[in-house]
């Protein structure tokens, strides 16, 4: 699979449809597969967090979750096919495979994973969600035992960037499931606790601006975008 590197962080150059097809292949295999969703903020963080960078670079699937990554890739002459956002990939996996394979939702504040599960089952009545758990656990063993007891095929983990990748990298080999994916704050959006940016802002590449207006406390995180641009153009 063709890859594109952004400041030493690799992403796979594939469309959403191709990513879905690849997940389908993973679900037919017995070994565990890690899916990550690098975006500009994560790429900036990975410059100093070498453990995170290694986890991303060695993951089975690394989808480009940022329209700025698509724009920069074209300028650099290594164009990505399209942005593949984590939440879009998650929802497509659920839509296509959720009635055949068992799903577990892990992450966010207490109650939110349950609310997200309810919303998903309302939309897809045949969905096989076998378990949920919030991300505010202090003992990994508690979470691991609950996951193992539910025996899911697909594990979605939203523990925040960095923590979720490292948590899965550490534990995935001991979990008997074929697919595990990091999902950031997707459960907050699916549960309707947070609103996703309107579709037109996503298409225009200004989703970051909408989020800044609606969540002004994120302004420090948005500083990652100019840093990302500087890092990637410097490698040109």
Secondary structure, 3 states (H helix, E strand, C coil): CCEEEECCEEEECCCHHHHHHHHHHHCCCCCCEEEECCCHHHHHHCCCCHHHHHHHHHCCEECCCCHHHHHHHHHCCCCCCCCCCHHHHHHHHHHHHCCCCCEEEEECCCCHHHHHHHHHHHHCCCCCEEEEECCCCCCHHHHHHHHHHHCCCEEEEECCCCHHHHHHHHHHHHCCCCEEEECCCHHHHHCCCCCCCCHHHHHHCCHHHHHHHHCHHHHHHHCHHHHHHHHHHHCC
